[in-house]
Amino acid sequence: MDLGAMWDFLTDPASWQGPSGLGTQLVQQLLLTVTALAVAAGVGLPIALLAGHHGRGGWLAINLSNLGRAVPTFALLALLARFSWPGSAEFGPYGRAGLATLLALVFFALPPIIAQAYVAVREVPEDLRDAARGLGHSEWQVFRAVEWPLALPLVVSGLRLALVQVWATATIAALVGGPGLGNIIRLGFADLDRRSQALAGALLVAVVALVLESAGALVQRAVTPPHAGGGSPRRNGRRMRLGSAQSRAPREEPA
């Protein structure tokens, strides 16, 4: 393994330039990843949060999640690229087979988003919901003031998991002529003289995955209530009740 050649390729400015350079492929894969995550969140979160709030439709959330895990992403991508729509045509900044790649990645991102969001809302203690309803809050106010703050850390955890998974999986787009760093890896392994380029592409994918994971962890920590420790909504709800009880407890006057 020629690590020196890999390093030379990564540090050569020419490697990052042009439509097939590392820079372009990196931006395309990031664009694919962020777009797929945004679409999956826009589709999956309302379904999961609504089902979790009403306590009904959990079978739909779980079955959608299981279906997404059961279908191989590459098999779905290969089928979509073969159809006349979405096909393998250019799709704006997403490149060749961009629409097929986006749809496959959205389907892949749905399971962790739906599963985590549904569980997050269902784990909110029922007595907190009842207390809010007893104060005259509407169902929307119960969700906004009670369920959402407690469920948010676990919801972000699902988004964080989906983000890293989609980023790593987006490399398979190259197998159907799509964009992304998978092209660098594929071409490198196809030519023994360019094996160092494949290693460089794989290293870049791994490094960016670590950066995305770290960024997701920071966001999750930022939305986690103080002293909640990133726990489940049920444990956070118990801490909330304990803190409220302690704040209302009478204090002993010094003798």
C-alpha positions as CSV (number, residue, x, y, z in Angstrom):
1,M,0.0,0.0,0.0
2,D,1.6,3.2,-1.2
3,L,0.5,5.7,1.4
4,G,3.0,8.3,0.0
5,A,1.2,8.2,-3.4
6,M,-2.1,8.6,-1.7
7,W,-0.9,11.6,0.2
8,D,0.6,13.1,-2.9
9,F,-2.7,12.7,-4.7
10,L,-4.7,14.4,-1.9
11,T,-2.3,17.3,-1.6
12,D,-1.9,17.9,-5.3
13,P,-4.1,21.0,-6.2
14,A,-4.7,19.5,-9.6
15,S,-6.5,16.5,-8.0
16,W,-9.2,18.9,-6.6
17,Q,-9.8,20.8,-9.9
18,G,-12.1,20.1,-12.9
19,P,-15.4,18.4,-13.2
20,S,-14.0,15.0,-12.2
21,G,-11.8,16.4,-9.4
22,L,-12.1,15.7,-5.7
23,G,-13.6,19.1,-5.0
24,T,-16.5,18.7,-7.5
25,Q,-17.2,15.1,-6.5
26,L,-17.1,16.1,-2.8
27,V,-19.6,19.0,-3.3
28,Q,-21.9,16.8,-5.3
29,Q,-21.9,14.1,-2.7
30,L,-22.6,16.6,0.1
31,L,-25.4,18.1,-2.0
32,L,-26.9,14.7,-2.5
33,T,-26.6,13.8,1.2
34,V,-28.1,17.1,2.5
35,T,-30.9,17.1,0.0
36,A,-31.9,13.5,0.6
37,L,-31.8,14.1,4.4
38,A,-34.0,17.2,4.1
39,V,-36.6,15.4,1.9
40,A,-36.6,12.3,4.1
41,A,-37.1,14.5,7.2
42,G,-39.9,16.5,5.5
43,V,-41.7,13.2,4.6
44,G,-40.9,11.1,7.6
45,L,-41.0,13.5,10.6
46,P,-44.7,14.6,10.2
47,I,-45.8,10.9,9.9
48,A,-43.8,9.8,12.9
49,L,-44.6,12.8,15.1
50,L,-48.3,12.7,14.4
51,A,-48.4,8.9,15.0
52,G,-46.5,9.3,18.2
53,H,-48.7,12.1,19.5
54,H,-52.0,10.3,18.9
55,G,-50.7,6.9,19.9
56,R,-52.1,5.5,16.7
57,G,-50.5,4.5,13.4
58,G,-47.4,3.1,15.1
59,W,-47.7,0.0,12.8
60,L,-47.3,2.3,9.8
61,A,-44.2,4.0,11.3
62,I,-42.6,0.7,12.2
63,N,-43.5,-1.0,8.9
64,L,-42.1,1.9,6.9
65,S,-39.0,1.7,8.9
66,N,-38.6,-2.0,8.5
67,L,-39.4,-1.8,4.7
68,G,-36.6,0.8,4.3
69,R,-34.2,-1.5,6.0
70,A,-35.2,-4.6,4.1
71,V,-34.8,-3.1,0.6
72,P,-31.1,-3.0,-0.5
73,T,-30.3,0.6,-1.5
74,F,-28.1,-0.4,-4.4
75,A,-30.8,-2.7,-5.8
76,L,-33.3,0.1,-5.6
77,L,-30.9,2.5,-7.2
78,A,-30.1,0.1,-10.1
79,L,-33.9,-0.3,-10.8
80,L,-34.6,3.5,-10.7
81,A,-31.7,4.2,-13.0
82,R,-33.0,1.7,-15.5
83,F,-36.5,3.1,-15.7
84,S,-37.4,5.9,-18.1
85,W,-38.2,8.0,-15.0
86,P,-36.3,8.9,-13.0
87,G,-33.7,7.2,-15.2
88,S,-30.0,8.1,-15.5
89,A,-30.3,11.5,-17.2
90,E,-28.7,14.6,-15.8
91,F,-30.6,16.2,-12.9
92,G,-29.3,19.8,-12.4
93,P,-26.4,20.0,-10.0
94,Y,-26.9,16.4,-8.9
95,G,-25.3,15.1,-12.1
96,R,-26.1,12.0,-14.1
97,A,-28.6,9.6,-12.4
98,G,-29.0,12.3,-9.8
99,L,-32.8,12.0,-9.4
100,A,-32.6,8.2,-9.1
101,T,-29.8,8.5,-6.6
102,L,-31.8,11.1,-4.6
103,L,-34.9,8.9,-4.4
104,A,-32.9,5.8,-3.4
105,L,-31.1,7.8,-0.6
106,V,-34.3,9.3,0.6
107,F,-35.8,5.8,1.0
108,F,-32.6,4.7,2.8
109,A,-32.8,7.7,5.2
110,L,-36.4,7.2,6.2
111,P,-36.1,4.3,8.7
112,P,-33.9,5.9,11.4
113,I,-35.8,9.2,11.1
114,I,-39.2,7.6,11.5
115,A,-38.3,5.1,14.1
116,Q,-36.5,7.5,16.4
117,A,-39.1,10.3,16.1
118,Y,-42.0,7.9,16.8
119,V,-40.3,6.4,19.8
120,A,-39.2,9.9,21.1
121,V,-42.8,11.2,21.2
122,R,-44.3,7.9,22.6
123,E,-41.8,7.9,25.5
124,V,-42.9,11.3,26.8
125,P,-44.6,10.6,30.2
126,E,-48.4,10.5,29.8
127,D,-48.9,12.4,33.1
128,L,-47.1,15.4,31.6
129,R,-49.5,15.4,28.6
130,D,-52.5,15.0,31.0
131,A,-51.3,18.0,33.1
132,A,-51.0,20.2,30.0
133,R,-54.5,19.2,28.8
134,G,-55.8,19.9,32.3
135,L,-54.5,23.4,32.0
136,G,-56.6,23.9,28.9
137,H,-53.9,23.4,26.3
138,S,-54.9,22.4,22.8
139,E,-53.4,19.3,21.3
140,W,-51.0,21.5,19.3
141,Q,-50.0,23.3,22.4
142,V,-49.4,19.9,24.2
143,F,-47.2,18.8,21.4
144,R,-45.3,22.1,21.1
145,A,-44.8,22.8,24.9
146,V,-44.4,19.3,26.3
147,E,-43.8,16.6,23.7
148,W,-41.5,18.4,21.3
149,P,-38.9,19.7,23.8
150,L,-38.5,16.3,25.4
151,A,-38.5,14.4,22.2
152,L,-36.1,16.7,20.3
153,P,-32.8,15.1,21.4
154,L,-33.9,11.7,20.2
155,V,-35.3,13.1,17.0
156,V,-32.0,14.8,16.3
157,S,-30.3,11.5,17.1
158,G,-32.3,9.9,14.3
159,L,-31.3,12.7,11.9
160,R,-27.7,12.3,12.9
161,L,-27.7,8.6,12.3
162,A,-29.4,9.1,8.9
163,L,-27.0,11.8,7.9
164,V,-23.9,9.6,8.4
165,Q,-25.5,6.6,6.8
166,V,-26.7,8.5,3.7
167,W,-23.3,10.2,3.3
168,A,-21.5,6.8,3.3
169,T,-24.0,5.1,1.1
170,A,-24.0,8.0,-1.5
171,T,-20.8,6.6,-2.9
172,I,-22.7,3.8,-4.6
173,A,-24.1,6.4,-7.1
174,A,-20.9,6.0,-9.1
175,L,-22.0,2.4,-9.9
176,V,-24.8,3.7,-12.1
177,G,-22.8,6.7,-13.5
178,G,-23.9,9.0,-10.7
179,P,-21.9,11.8,-9.0
180,G,-19.9,11.7,-5.8
181,L,-16.6,10.4,-4.4
182,G,-17.5,6.9,-5.4
183,N,-16.2,7.7,-8.9
184,I,-12.7,8.3,-7.5
185,I,-12.9,5.0,-5.7
186,R,-14.4,3.0,-8.6
187,L,-11.9,4.3,-11.2
188,G,-9.0,3.8,-8.7
189,F,-9.8,0.1,-8.2
190,A,-10.4,-0.4,-11.9
191,D,-6.8,0.6,-12.7
192,L,-3.9,-0.8,-10.6
193,D,-1.8,2.2,-11.4
194,R,-4.5,4.5,-9.8
195,R,-5.0,2.4,-6.6
196,S,-3.7,5.3,-4.5
197,Q,-6.6,7.4,-5.8
198,A,-9.1,4.9,-4.6
199,L,-7.6,4.9,-1.2
200,A,-7.6,8.7,-1.2
201,G,-11.3,8.8,-2.0
202,A,-12.1,6.2,0.7
203,L,-10.1,8.2,3.2
204,L,-11.9,11.4,2.3
205,V,-15.3,9.7,2.7
206,A,-14.3,8.4,6.1
207,V,-12.9,11.8,7.3
208,V,-16.1,13.6,6.2
209,A,-18.2,11.0,7.9
210,L,-16.4,11.7,11.2
211,V,-16.9,15.4,10.7
212,L,-20.6,15.0,10.1
213,E,-20.9,12.6,13.1
214,S,-19.2,15.1,15.3
215,A,-21.3,18.0,14.0
216,G,-24.4,15.9,14.7
217,A,-23.3,15.1,18.2
218,L,-22.8,18.8,18.9
219,V,-26.3,19.7,17.6
220,Q,-27.8,16.9,19.7
221,R,-26.0,18.1,22.8
222,A,-27.1,21.7,22.1
223,V,-30.8,20.7,22.0
224,T,-30.6,18.4,25.0
225,P,-32.1,20.1,28.1
226,P,-29.6,20.8,30.9
227,H,-28.9,17.9,33.3
228,A,-30.9,15.6,30.9
229,G,-27.7,13.8,29.9
230,G,-29.1,13.0,26.5
231,G,-31.4,10.4,28.0
232,S,-34.8,9.3,26.7
233,P,-37.9,11.6,26.9
234,R,-39.3,9.4,29.7
235,R,-36.2,9.9,31.9
236,N,-36.0,13.5,31.0
237,G,-39.6,13.9,31.9
238,R,-38.9,12.4,35.3
239,R,-36.1,14.8,35.8
240,M,-38.4,17.6,34.9
241,R,-41.0,16.6,37.5
242,L,-38.3,16.1,40.1
243,G,-36.9,19.5,39.4
244,S,-40.3,21.1,39.6
245,A,-41.0,19.3,42.9
246,Q,-37.7,20.4,44.4
247,S,-38.3,24.0,43.4
248,R,-41.7,24.0,45.1
249,A,-40.5,22.3,48.2
250,P,-40.5,24.5,51.3
251,R,-37.1,25.5,52.5
252,E,-36.2,25.2,56.2
253,E,-35.3,28.4,57.9
254,P,-31.9,28.4,59.7
255,A,-32.2,28.2,63.5
